[in-house]
């Protein structure tokens, strides 16, 4: 079967799709990603996430896709003991990231009394009706998790639609399924956070996912201070730069959604706790520090030899 590719702006990043099979599947994949962005973007005032973020504890009715997204967001906060915290949106907006980096006319809209770092364990979800109710004051930022989940959903649906293989990347969150173009596999290069043309490692993925998170992925200036989008759940401030700070982490696993979650955990809490959680989840990780050094988790070489 023939390989077909497509690339386009999506979710504030770039989506890249590779399909082994019918070229018409590329169009279906693009439309599906656009559909998910329209439901999940915090920068679209009519999105279901924006409606939830303005609900102030009231029950909202949303699509099955958004119910799935909310379940993952709530589970991710609980599973990582708050190291991955999707409730930090008010802090992020307060630091100046309330406006889309790709379209300044698009802004995040949240309830006036929204607060950051709210436990989501009291969130109520009814899958049958599509009802979602957050705790009062809570908001959700799909962020990287939304990108990873979108890649998982679209890649899986491409296989169900008849593709022999597919690889869907949304801003560095990548899900590969089925037969790949190189001996049936999908080789995925991991770039350096310091030199755009440098490749640190190449992972070989068969049916799985890889996600990379970086402190330099989203930056902006507040006066003379450079900000980035990865916040400490304890302080609500961007992680501070230090020689031992992880500036980029890459995680390999079965699903892009969880690879993204745990790549953020490694950034937020470092390699000791981060790698402990990665190992417990059966994943593999590569961390790069501000001083240029790198460290692999015990399973990383399973994917790179």
N, C-alpha and C positions, 0 to 999 in steps of 0.2 A: 504494500500500500504506500501511497505518496504522503510525504510530510508537507503540511501547510502551516503557515505562521501568520500571526497578526499582532500588532502592538498599538496601543492607544492610551490616552490619559484616563485614569480611573481612580477614584477614592483618594484624590490628592497626590497620586503617584502615577506610575506607568504600569499598565497590565500587558503582559506578554503571554500569548497562547500558542502552543504547538499542538497540532492534531495529526495523528497518523490515521488517515481515513478520508472520508468525504469532506471536501472543502466547505460545503454548506454548513458544517458543524461550527466553523469559526464564527459565522454570523450569529448563530444561536447562542454561542458562548458569550459573545460581546453583548448581546441584548440582555442576557441573564445577569451579567456583571453590572450593567447599567441599572437594571431593575433593583438589584441589591443595594447599589449606591443610593438610589432614590429612596429606599426604605430606611437605610442605616446612617446616612451622613448627618452629622451634627451641624453641618453648615447649610443644610437645606431646611427651610423653616416648615415645609409641609411633610418632611420625613416622619416616619413612625417614631424614630428615636427622639426627634425634636418634640413631638407631641408628648411622649413619655416624660421628657425632661422638663416640660412645663406643667405637668399634671399635679405637682405638689401633693403626692400621696393619694391622688384620686385614681380610680380604676380606669384604664384605657384599653381599647380593643384593637388588636393589631393582627398582622398576618402570621401564618405559621412560620415563615422565615424569621420574623422578628422575635417570636416566642422562642425559637431555637437560639437565636443570638443572645437574648436575655438570660436564658438558662446557662449558656456557656460563660457569660460575664459573671453571673452570681457564683457559679461553681469555681471559676478561676480564682476569685477573691478568697473563697473558703479553702480551696485545695492548696494554695500557696501561703496560707496564713497572712493574707494581706500584702504580701510582697508584690503581687500583681494586683493593682487596685484600680478598677475602672470607675470609681466614684470620685476621682480627683479633678473632674472637669471644672468646677468653680475655681479651684486654685490655678489651673492652667489658664483659664480666661483672665483671672486677676493678674497674671504675669504677662499678659499681652497676646496670648494665643487664642483669641476669640474670633479672629478673622481668618478666612481661608488664605493659605499661602499662594494659591493659584488663581484666586478670583476675589479681590478685595470687597466685592459687593455681597459676598456670602459670609454670614456671621452666625455664630452659635447663639441660640436663644434658650435661656433657662429660666426657671421660676425665680422671682426676686429673693426668696429666702433660702435658696439652694446653698448647701454647705458641702465641704469636701470631707473625704475620709469617713464616710458613713457606712457602717456594716450593712451588707445587703442580705443578710440571713433572713430578715423578715419580709423579703420580697414575696409577693403572692402571684402565682402563675397558674392559669387554668388553660391547659392546652386545647381542650374541647371547644371553648368559647373564644379563645384568643385574648382573654382578659389578663392584663398585667398591672400590678400595683406596687410601686416602690415605697419604701419608708418615706415619711414626710421629710422634705429637704434633700433627698437623694437624687442624683442624676447619674447618667451612664455615658461613658465615652467609649464607643466601640474600638476606636484606634486600631492598633495592630491586630488585635484579636479579630476584629471584623474583616480585615484583609485576609487573614489566614483562613477564617471560616468560609469566606467567599471563594477562595481558591479551592478548598476542599469540596464545597458544594458543586462548583462548576466542573471540576475535573471528574468527579464521580458521575455527574449527569452526562458528560460527554461519553464516558464509557457505556453508560446505560443506553445512550442513543446510537451506539454502534461503532464508535471509534475503537480502533485496535489499541491505541495508546493516546495519552494526552498529558501535557504538562502546562499547568496554569500558574503564573506568577503575578502577584499583585504587590508591588512595592517591596520585593525581596522576600515575601512569604510564598513558598513554592510547594505545590502538590503535584506529584507525578503518579500516574496510574497506567496499567497495561504495558504494552510492548514499547520500549524506547528505541531511538534511532541508532544507538551504538551497541551492537551485540545484545540488543533487547533491553538495554539499560539507559538511564538518564544521567549523564555526567553533569554535575552542577559546580561551577567554580565559585570559590569564596574569595572575594576581593579584600584588599587591605583597606583599613580606614584612613591610612596616611597617604597612599599613592593609588589613584584611581585605576591605573593600568596594571598594578601589581596583583598577582594571584597568590594567596597564602596556601590554598589547598584546593583539591578538586574531589568532591564527594561523588560516589557512585550510588545512585538511588534506583531501586527497581520499582517497588510500589510503596511509596512513602512520601515524606515531606522534609523540607529544610527551611528554616527561617533565620534571618539575620536582623538583629537590632543594634542600633548604633546611637551614640550620643550626638553624632553629627548629622543625623538624618533630617531633623527639623530644627532649624535655628532662626533666631530673630534678635533684633537689638532693642533694648529698652535704655534710652540714653546712650551711655558709653559701655553698657553691660551687655554681653552676649548671653542670650538665654537658649536653652534647648528643651525638648519636650518630655524628657524622662525625669519624672519627679520622685523625690523621696516620699513614700507614704507617711513617714513620721513628721516631716517638716513642711510638705507641700511646696518645696523649692527644688529647682534643678539640682541633680547630683553634682557635687563639687569635683573639680579636676584635681587629681593628685597622681604621682607616678604609679601608685599601686591600684588606681581606679581602672576598672574594666571599661573600655570605651567602645568595644564591639563584642557581641557574643553571637554565635551561630549554634543552633540546635537542630539535630536530626531526629525524626521520629516517624510515627505512622500517620499523623495528621498535622497539617500546617497550623491549625488553631492552637494545639498544645505546644508545638515547636516554638511558636511566637510567644506564648505565655511564659515558657521557661527560659527563653532567651532574654526576656525582660527581667526575670528573677535574677539571673546571673549578673545583669547590669546593676540592678538595684542593691543586691546584697553581697556581691562578690563571689569568688569561686568556692569559698569554704561552704557556706550555706547553699549557694546556687548550685554547685556541683552535687551536693548531697541530695538536693531535691531532684536534680536531673537524673542521678543514678537511681534514686528510688522510683522514678517514673519509667525507668528502662530506656532512657534516651541517651544521646551522645552530644557532647558540646565542645566547642572551641572558643576560648576567651582570649581577647587581645587587650593588653594593658596600655595605659597612656605612655609608658616608657618604651613601648615597642616590643616588649616581650609577649609571648603567648603561652597558653597552657591548654592541654587537651584532657578531656575526661577519659575514663578507662575504656570506653567503647568507641571512641572516635576513629581509631584505626580500622575498625571493622568496615568502615565505609570509604576509606581512602587508600587502601592497599591495592 
